[in-house]
Amino acid sequence: MAGPKTQVIDLKGRLLMPGFVEGHTHPFLGAFLTSGLDLQLANLDEVLAAIKAYAKEHPTGPIRGFGWRVDMFPPEGPNRAELDAILPDRPAFFFAIDGHSLWVNSKALEMAGVTRDTPDPIPRFSYYARDQKGDPTGYVLEVNAVLGLVNAVEPITGDSMGTLLEGWLPKAAAAGITTVFDAGVPPIGSDQAAMFALYVDAEKRGVLPFRVSAGYTVKSPPIDKAVETLTDIRRRIGSELVKVDTVKIIGDGSQAGYTAWLIEPYADKPDSTGGSPFTEEQWHQLIAMVDAAGFDVHVHACGERTTRVVLDSIEKAVAANPARNRRHTIAHLVYVEDSDMPRFPKLGVIAEFSANWSSADPDTLENMVARYGQPRASKMYRTRSILKAGGRVSFGTDWPAAGYFSTYEPLKSIQVGVTRQLIGLKDAPVLSPADERLTVEEAIHANTMGAAYQLRMDDAVGSIEVGKRADLIVLDQNILAIEPHEIHKTKVELGMMNGTIRHKA
């Protein structure tokens, strides 16, 4: 097929792979959250010093940042007083590294009109933490309350989000990403479609280096218009590279903020099992409705009770609705009860893991172990168990959300999935159970064909086969042959999507 205009590339023994398919990530949120001050630092003193220095360098306007870790604070979370001492007159808000909570100062609360009399958006789930007098402490939990406050201080606009996204796109290409599942965008007003349209705009201008499957997010009741809204967005938004074809459901929160929905109470908060924005009946109704319409659900489930209720709901939907090729997905799966493991292959449910979470890092060893207690704390992120049971696994970094280590780069996530250790420390502790470590082949599959199957793209991408799209990457070293702790050092030397070179080192 080669002709006079054909470019021939000699790989010189380098590894050729299918491009990475990210089964769960947040390009817009990541570009927005990480565009301010980086607070992925060692301790609270360093964080406060960094905020003070940043404020001096940026003397006007709101200050925002991302990356503080829950283990820097007591269980009740951060307090506005620490920020007020540095920033008494300027609004400031800082996202936690898990993306589920916010640390704000008094000026930001004032701008948002949040006082002791302000009702919580979703009581006991998305709320403003309060002191003994009932006044807000400056710790804001979960998406409804978080986005409400952010929009009051620094409104999210289409222009700003488009600019931030475009700045990140070359980084995604350099990481070898050729397909993403966008697992939730910040709405401009109440219209998520306006954000999805920015992808189409980037595609039209030739700067979109990956194909996009996106989910319409349902984060709280009411639920009755979920199918109608997704259908409308699909009608309005759709192109060769961009599809909105899934209902993403935020099923619970995170263990860090005690908002993940557990079966047994938190070990360090025995009066709580966390919560979900939906009742069990609403769960059954929502999933049955989406399934009957022929769509897939993609559920954020950090807590094991959320996972069980979703599996119950899917089981009911399978029994009630006509047979079809279902590809429902449950994401994160921090801890799953033993009895629920075989239900994944039985029901055909895909288990989506953020492998970069599964390291024995300080946050996990301190906070997560404290939240769960034994024996649950020794049974987290059991990816191999799902595979051994015959289930399907996909990977996605969930960038920017993380417990300790935030990355959008699949190669780094793959390394953690293989080692269950923090990157850069060969002698670092291994997260128990150690036999949940994957082979490099298994981890690559999860980040290529596994995620492609999840997104119903396995006939077009995810492997190098005749008839599939030319979504290809060339690596500077063979990650199948090198020492696994060296995988993160691998560079993507060439990236191609749809037969067009999108990245060249």
C-alpha positions as CSV (number, residue, x, y, z in Angstrom):
1,M,0.0,0.0,0.0
2,A,3.0,2.3,0.3
3,G,3.1,5.1,-2.3
4,P,5.4,8.1,-3.0
5,K,3.8,10.2,-0.2
6,T,3.9,7.4,2.4
7,Q,5.9,8.1,5.6
8,V,7.8,5.1,6.7
9,I,8.8,5.0,10.4
10,D,11.5,2.5,11.4
11,L,10.7,1.4,15.0
12,K,14.2,0.1,15.5
13,G,13.0,-2.5,18.0
14,R,10.8,-0.1,20.0
15,L,7.4,-1.3,21.4
16,L,4.3,-0.6,19.3
17,M,1.1,-0.6,21.3
18,P,-2.6,0.3,20.9
19,G,-3.2,3.8,22.3
20,F,-4.5,3.9,25.9
21,V,-8.2,3.9,26.4
22,E,-9.1,5.7,29.7
23,G,-12.1,4.1,31.2
24,H,-12.8,6.9,33.7
25,T,-11.3,10.3,33.8
26,H,-12.3,14.0,34.0
27,P,-10.5,16.2,31.4
28,F,-12.4,19.3,32.1
29,L,-12.4,19.0,35.9
30,G,-8.8,18.0,35.8
31,A,-7.8,20.9,33.7
32,F,-9.8,23.3,36.0
33,L,-8.8,21.8,39.4
34,T,-5.1,21.6,38.7
35,S,-4.8,25.0,37.1
36,G,-4.1,26.9,40.3
37,L,-1.7,26.1,43.2
38,D,-0.4,22.5,43.5
39,L,-0.8,21.4,47.1
40,Q,0.5,17.9,46.7
41,L,3.0,18.5,49.5
42,A,4.3,16.6,52.5
43,N,2.4,18.3,55.4
44,L,0.2,21.1,56.4
45,D,3.0,23.5,57.2
46,E,4.3,23.2,53.7
47,V,0.8,23.7,52.3
48,L,0.2,26.9,54.3
49,A,3.6,28.2,53.3
50,A,2.9,27.5,49.7
51,I,-0.5,29.3,49.9
52,K,1.1,32.3,51.6
53,A,3.8,32.6,48.9
54,Y,1.3,32.1,46.1
55,A,-0.9,34.9,47.4
56,K,2.1,37.2,47.5
57,E,3.0,36.4,43.9
58,H,-0.7,36.8,42.8
59,P,-1.9,39.8,44.7
60,T,-5.4,40.2,43.3
61,G,-8.4,38.0,42.7
62,P,-9.5,34.7,44.1
63,I,-7.0,32.0,44.9
64,R,-7.6,28.4,44.2
65,G,-5.6,25.2,44.3
66,F,-5.7,21.4,44.3
67,G,-4.1,18.5,46.1
68,W,-4.3,18.7,49.8
69,R,-4.6,15.3,51.5
70,V,-7.0,14.3,54.2
71,D,-4.3,12.9,56.4
72,M,-3.0,16.5,56.9
73,F,-6.0,17.2,59.1
74,P,-8.0,15.6,62.0
75,P,-11.1,13.6,61.1
76,E,-13.3,16.7,61.2
77,G,-11.3,18.1,58.3
78,P,-9.7,21.4,57.6
79,N,-10.8,24.7,59.1
80,R,-11.2,28.2,57.6
81,A,-9.3,29.8,60.5
82,E,-6.0,28.5,59.1
83,L,-6.7,30.2,55.7
84,D,-8.2,33.3,57.3
85,A,-4.8,34.0,59.0
86,I,-3.2,34.2,55.6
87,L,-6.1,35.4,53.5
88,P,-8.4,37.6,55.5
89,D,-9.8,39.6,52.7
90,R,-9.6,37.5,49.5
91,P,-11.7,34.5,48.7
92,A,-9.8,31.2,48.5
93,F,-10.9,27.6,47.8
94,F,-8.7,24.5,47.6
95,F,-9.8,21.1,46.3
96,A,-8.8,17.9,48.1
97,I,-6.8,15.4,46.1
98,D,-9.8,13.1,45.9
99,G,-11.9,15.9,44.3
100,H,-14.8,15.3,46.7
101,S,-14.2,18.1,49.1
102,L,-13.2,21.7,49.4
103,W,-11.3,23.8,51.9
104,V,-12.4,27.5,51.9
105,N,-11.8,30.6,53.9
106,S,-14.4,32.9,55.5
107,K,-14.4,35.3,52.5
108,A,-15.4,32.5,50.1
109,L,-18.2,31.4,52.5
110,E,-19.4,35.0,52.7
111,M,-19.4,35.4,48.8
112,A,-21.5,32.2,48.6
113,G,-23.9,33.3,51.3
114,V,-23.1,30.3,53.4
115,T,-24.0,30.9,57.1
116,R,-25.2,28.8,60.0
117,D,-28.7,29.2,58.6
118,T,-27.8,27.9,55.1
119,P,-29.4,24.5,54.4
120,D,-27.1,21.7,53.2
121,P,-27.7,20.7,49.6
122,I,-28.1,17.0,50.5
123,P,-28.1,16.6,54.3
124,R,-25.5,14.2,55.6
125,F,-24.1,13.7,52.1
126,S,-23.3,17.0,50.4
127,Y,-23.0,19.5,53.1
128,Y,-21.1,22.2,55.0
129,A,-19.2,20.9,58.0
130,R,-20.1,22.9,61.1
131,D,-18.7,23.6,64.5
132,Q,-20.4,23.1,67.8
133,K,-22.2,26.4,67.4
134,G,-23.5,25.5,64.0
135,D,-21.2,27.8,62.0
136,P,-19.6,26.5,58.8
137,T,-16.0,25.4,59.4
138,G,-14.8,25.9,55.9
139,Y,-14.9,22.2,55.0
140,V,-17.3,21.6,52.2
141,L,-18.2,18.0,51.1
142,E,-19.4,16.5,47.8
143,V,-20.2,17.9,44.4
144,N,-23.5,19.8,45.0
145,A,-22.2,21.9,47.8
146,V,-18.7,22.2,46.3
147,L,-19.8,23.3,42.8
148,G,-22.3,25.8,44.4
149,L,-19.6,27.5,46.3
150,V,-17.0,27.5,43.5
151,N,-19.5,29.0,41.1
152,A,-20.3,31.8,43.6
153,V,-16.6,32.7,43.9
154,E,-15.2,32.1,40.4
155,P,-18.0,31.0,38.0
156,I,-17.2,28.2,35.6
157,T,-17.6,29.6,32.0
158,G,-17.4,27.9,28.6
159,D,-14.6,30.2,27.5
160,S,-12.4,29.5,30.6
161,M,-13.0,25.8,30.5
162,G,-12.3,25.6,26.8
163,T,-9.0,27.4,27.2
164,L,-8.0,25.2,30.1
165,L,-8.9,22.0,28.2
166,E,-7.0,23.0,25.2
167,G,-3.9,23.6,27.3
168,W,-4.1,20.0,28.6
169,L,-4.8,18.2,25.3
170,P,-1.1,18.0,24.2
171,K,-0.3,16.5,27.6
172,A,-2.9,13.8,27.0
173,A,-1.5,13.0,23.6
174,A,2.1,12.8,25.1
175,A,0.7,10.3,27.7
176,G,-0.4,8.0,24.9
177,I,-4.2,8.6,25.5
178,T,-6.2,8.0,22.3
179,T,-9.7,7.5,23.8
180,V,-11.4,8.7,27.0
181,F,-14.6,8.1,28.9
182,D,-15.4,11.5,30.4
183,A,-17.0,10.5,33.7
184,G,-18.5,13.8,34.5
185,V,-18.2,17.5,33.6
186,P,-18.9,20.6,35.6
187,P,-22.1,22.1,34.2
188,I,-22.2,25.6,32.7
189,G,-25.3,26.6,34.4
190,S,-27.5,23.5,34.3
191,D,-26.5,22.4,30.8
192,Q,-23.9,19.6,30.7
193,A,-24.3,19.6,26.9
194,A,-22.6,23.0,26.7
195,M,-19.4,21.4,28.1
196,F,-19.6,18.4,25.7
197,A,-19.9,20.9,22.8
198,L,-16.4,22.1,23.6
199,Y,-15.0,18.7,22.7
200,V,-16.8,19.0,19.3
201,D,-15.4,22.5,18.8
202,A,-11.9,21.2,19.5
203,E,-12.4,18.4,17.0
204,K,-13.6,20.8,14.3
205,R,-10.4,22.9,14.9
206,G,-8.3,19.7,14.6
207,V,-6.8,19.9,18.1
208,L,-8.7,17.0,19.8
209,P,-6.1,14.1,20.0
210,F,-8.5,11.5,21.4
211,R,-12.0,10.2,20.8
212,V,-14.5,10.8,23.6
213,S,-17.3,8.8,25.1
214,A,-19.0,10.9,27.7
215,G,-21.6,10.3,30.4
216,Y,-24.5,12.5,31.3
217,T,-24.2,12.8,35.1
218,V,-27.1,12.2,37.6
219,K,-25.8,13.3,41.0
220,S,-29.0,13.6,43.0
221,P,-32.8,13.3,42.7
222,P,-35.0,13.9,40.8
223,I,-34.3,10.9,38.5
224,D,-37.4,10.8,36.3
225,K,-35.8,12.8,33.4
226,A,-32.5,11.0,33.1
227,V,-33.3,9.1,30.0
228,E,-35.0,12.1,28.4
229,T,-32.1,14.4,29.1
230,L,-29.5,11.9,27.8
231,T,-31.5,11.4,24.6
232,D,-31.8,15.1,24.1
233,I,-28.0,15.6,24.6
234,R,-27.3,12.8,22.2
235,R,-29.5,14.5,19.6
236,R,-27.6,17.8,20.1
237,I,-24.1,16.6,20.6
238,G,-22.4,14.0,18.4
239,S,-19.6,13.8,15.8
240,E,-17.1,11.3,14.5
241,L,-15.0,11.6,17.7
242,V,-17.5,12.7,20.4
243,K,-20.4,10.6,21.7
244,V,-22.6,11.1,24.8
245,D,-23.9,7.6,25.3
246,T,-23.9,6.7,29.0
247,V,-25.7,7.7,32.3
248,K,-23.1,8.4,34.9
249,I,-24.5,8.1,38.4
250,I,-22.7,9.5,41.5
251,G,-23.7,6.7,43.8
252,D,-21.9,7.9,47.0
253,G,-18.9,9.9,48.1
254,S,-15.5,8.9,49.4
255,Q,-14.2,7.1,52.5
256,A,-12.0,10.1,53.3
257,G,-15.1,12.3,54.1
258,Y,-17.2,9.5,55.5
259,T,-19.6,9.8,52.6
260,A,-18.9,6.5,50.9
261,W,-21.9,4.1,51.6
262,L,-20.8,1.1,53.7
263,I,-22.5,-2.0,54.8
264,E,-21.0,-2.1,58.3
265,P,-20.2,1.2,60.1
266,Y,-16.9,3.1,59.8
267,A,-14.4,1.7,62.3
268,D,-13.5,5.2,63.4
269,K,-17.0,6.6,63.3
270,P,-19.2,3.7,64.4
271,D,-22.4,5.8,64.3
272,S,-22.1,6.2,60.5
273,T,-22.3,4.0,57.4
274,G,-22.0,7.0,55.1
275,G,-24.7,7.6,52.5
276,S,-25.9,7.9,49.0
277,P,-27.9,10.7,47.3
278,F,-30.5,8.0,46.3
279,T,-32.8,5.7,48.3
280,E,-32.7,2.0,47.3
281,E,-36.0,2.4,45.6
282,Q,-34.7,5.3,43.6
283,W,-31.7,3.2,42.6
284,H,-33.9,0.4,41.3
285,Q,-36.1,2.8,39.4
286,L,-33.2,4.8,37.9
287,I,-31.2,1.8,36.6
288,A,-34.3,0.0,35.4
289,M,-35.3,3.1,33.4
290,V,-31.9,3.6,31.9
291,D,-31.5,-0.1,31.1
292,A,-35.0,-0.3,29.5
293,A,-34.0,2.6,27.2
294,G,-31.0,0.6,26.0
295,F,-28.4,2.8,27.6
296,D,-25.5,1.7,29.9
297,V,-25.0,3.1,33.4
298,H,-21.5,4.0,34.8
299,V,-21.7,4.2,38.6
300,H,-19.3,5.9,41.0
301,A,-19.2,3.4,43.9
302,C,-16.5,3.8,46.5
303,G,-18.5,2.1,49.3
304,E,-19.5,-1.6,49.2
305,R,-23.1,-0.9,50.0
306,T,-23.4,1.2,46.9
307,T,-21.9,-1.6,44.9
308,R,-24.3,-4.1,46.3
309,V,-27.4,-1.9,45.7
310,V,-26.2,-1.3,42.1
311,L,-25.7,-5.0,41.5
312,D,-29.2,-5.6,43.0
313,S,-30.7,-3.0,40.7
314,I,-29.0,-4.4,37.6
315,E,-30.1,-7.9,38.5
316,K,-33.7,-6.6,38.7
317,A,-33.3,-4.7,35.4
318,V,-32.0,-7.9,33.7
319,A,-35.0,-9.9,34.9
320,A,-37.5,-7.2,33.9
321,N,-36.2,-5.9,30.6
322,P,-35.6,-7.6,27.2
323,A,-32.3,-9.3,26.7
324,R,-29.6,-7.2,25.1
325,N,-25.8,-6.7,25.1
326,R,-25.4,-4.8,28.4
327,R,-22.2,-3.1,29.4
328,H,-23.0,-1.6,32.8
329,T,-20.0,-0.5,34.8
330,I,-19.3,0.1,38.5
331,A,-16.3,2.3,39.1
332,H,-13.7,2.6,41.9
333,L,-14.7,-0.4,44.1
334,V,-12.4,0.5,47.0
335,Y,-13.8,-2.5,48.9
336,V,-16.3,-5.2,47.8
337,E,-17.8,-7.9,50.0
338,D,-16.7,-11.4,49.1
339,S,-20.2,-12.5,48.3
340,D,-20.6,-9.7,45.7
341,M,-17.4,-10.6,43.7
342,P,-18.9,-13.4,41.6
343,R,-21.9,-11.2,40.7
344,F,-19.8,-9.1,38.3
345,P,-19.3,-11.9,35.8
346,K,-22.7,-13.4,36.4
347,L,-24.4,-10.1,35.5
348,G,-21.9,-9.0,32.9
349,V,-21.0,-5.9,34.9
350,I,-17.6,-4.3,34.2
351,A,-15.3,-3.5,37.2
352,E,-13.5,-0.2,36.6
353,F,-10.6,0.5,38.8
354,S,-8.3,3.5,39.3
355,A,-5.2,1.5,39.7
356,N,-3.1,4.5,40.8
357,W,-5.2,4.5,44.1
358,S,-4.0,1.0,45.0
359,S,-0.7,1.8,46.7
360,A,0.3,1.5,50.3
361,D,0.7,5.2,50.6
362,P,0.4,7.2,53.9
363,D,-3.2,8.2,53.2
364,T,-4.2,4.6,52.6
365,L,-2.2,3.2,55.5
366,E,-3.5,5.8,58.0
367,N,-6.9,7.1,56.9
368,M,-8.3,4.2,54.9
369,V,-7.2,1.6,57.4
370,A,-8.7,3.7,60.2
371,R,-11.9,4.1,58.3
372,Y,-12.3,0.4,57.6
373,G,-10.5,-1.4,60.4
374,Q,-9.5,-5.1,60.0
375,P,-10.3,-7.3,58.2
376,R,-11.9,-5.0,55.6
377,A,-8.7,-2.8,55.4
378,S,-6.7,-5.7,54.1
379,K,-9.2,-6.4,51.2
380,M,-9.1,-3.2,49.2
381,Y,-8.9,-2.8,45.4
382,R,-9.2,-6.6,44.6
383,T,-8.7,-6.3,40.9
384,R,-7.2,-9.8,40.3
385,S,-10.1,-11.4,42.3
386,I,-12.6,-10.0,39.8
387,L,-10.5,-11.4,36.9
388,K,-10.2,-14.8,38.6
389,A,-13.9,-14.9,39.0
390,G,-14.3,-14.4,35.3
391,G,-15.2,-10.7,35.3
392,R,-14.1,-7.9,33.0
393,V,-11.8,-5.2,34.3
394,S,-11.1,-1.7,32.9
395,F,-8.7,1.0,34.1
396,G,-9.0,4.8,34.2
397,T,-7.0,7.2,36.3
398,D,-10.0,9.2,37.5
399,W,-7.8,12.3,37.1
400,P,-7.7,14.5,39.0
401,A,-9.3,12.6,41.9
402,A,-7.0,10.4,44.0
403,G,-6.3,9.4,47.5
404,Y,-2.6,10.3,47.5
405,F,-1.1,10.3,44.0
406,S,-2.9,12.2,41.2
407,T,-2.0,11.4,37.6
408,Y,-3.6,11.4,34.2
409,E,-0.8,9.2,32.8
410,P,-1.8,5.6,32.2
411,L,1.8,4.3,32.3
412,K,2.1,5.5,35.9
413,S,-1.3,4.0,36.8
414,I,-0.3,0.7,35.2
415,Q,2.9,0.6,37.3
416,V,0.9,1.0,40.6
417,G,-1.6,-1.7,39.4
418,V,1.4,-4.1,38.9
419,T,3.3,-3.2,42.1
420,R,0.7,-1.9,44.5
421,Q,3.5,0.4,45.8
422,L,4.1,4.1,45.6
423,I,6.1,5.1,42.5
424,G,9.8,5.8,43.0
425,L,10.3,3.6,46.0
426,K,11.2,0.0,45.2
427,D,11.2,-0.9,48.9
428,A,7.9,0.9,49.7
429,P,5.2,-1.1,51.4
430,V,3.0,-3.3,49.2
431,L,-0.8,-2.8,49.7
432,S,-2.4,-5.9,51.1
433,P,-3.5,-8.3,49.7
434,A,-0.3,-8.5,47.7
435,D,-1.6,-11.3,45.5
436,E,-4.0,-8.7,43.9
437,R,-1.0,-7.4,42.0
438,L,-1.5,-7.7,38.2
439,T,0.9,-8.8,35.5
440,V,2.0,-6.0,33.1
441,E,-0.1,-7.8,30.4
442,E,-3.2,-7.7,32.5
443,A,-2.8,-4.1,33.4
444,I,-2.2,-3.1,29.8
445,H,-5.3,-5.0,28.7
446,A,-7.4,-3.2,31.3
447,N,-6.2,0.2,29.9
448,T,-6.8,-0.8,26.3
449,M,-9.2,-3.6,25.4
450,G,-10.8,-3.7,28.8
451,A,-11.8,-0.1,28.6
452,A,-12.6,-0.3,24.9
453,Y,-15.1,-3.1,25.7
454,Q,-16.6,-0.9,28.4
455,L,-17.1,1.9,26.0
456,R,-18.5,-0.4,23.2
457,M,-15.5,0.5,21.0
458,D,-13.8,-2.9,21.1
459,D,-14.6,-3.4,17.5
460,A,-12.6,-0.3,16.5
461,V,-9.9,0.4,19.1
462,G,-8.0,-1.2,21.9
463,S,-5.8,-3.7,20.0
464,I,-3.7,-3.7,16.8
465,E,-5.8,-5.7,14.3
466,V,-6.7,-5.5,10.7
467,G,-9.8,-3.4,10.2
468,K,-9.4,-1.4,13.4
469,R,-8.6,2.3,13.7
470,A,-4.9,3.3,13.6
471,D,-4.8,4.4,17.3
472,L,-1.2,3.6,18.0
473,I,1.7,4.6,20.3
474,V,5.4,3.9,20.2
475,L,7.3,3.6,23.6
476,D,10.9,4.2,24.1
477,Q,11.3,1.0,26.1
478,N,9.5,-2.4,26.3
479,I,7.3,-2.3,29.4
480,L,6.6,-6.0,29.0
481,A,10.3,-6.8,29.5
482,I,11.7,-4.1,31.9
483,E,11.6,-4.1,35.7
484,P,8.0,-3.1,36.6
485,H,9.3,-0.2,38.9
486,E,10.8,1.4,35.9
487,I,7.5,1.6,33.9
488,H,6.7,5.2,35.0
489,K,10.0,6.4,33.3
490,T,8.8,5.2,29.9
491,K,8.2,7.9,27.3
492,V,5.7,7.9,24.5
493,E,7.8,8.8,21.5
494,L,5.0,8.8,19.0
495,G,1.2,8.9,19.3
496,M,-1.3,8.4,16.5
497,M,-5.1,8.6,16.5
498,N,-7.2,7.8,13.5
499,G,-4.1,7.4,11.5
500,T,-2.9,11.0,12.2
501,I,0.2,11.7,14.3
502,R,-0.9,13.6,17.4
503,H,2.3,13.5,19.4
504,K,6.0,13.2,18.5
505,A,8.7,13.5,21.1
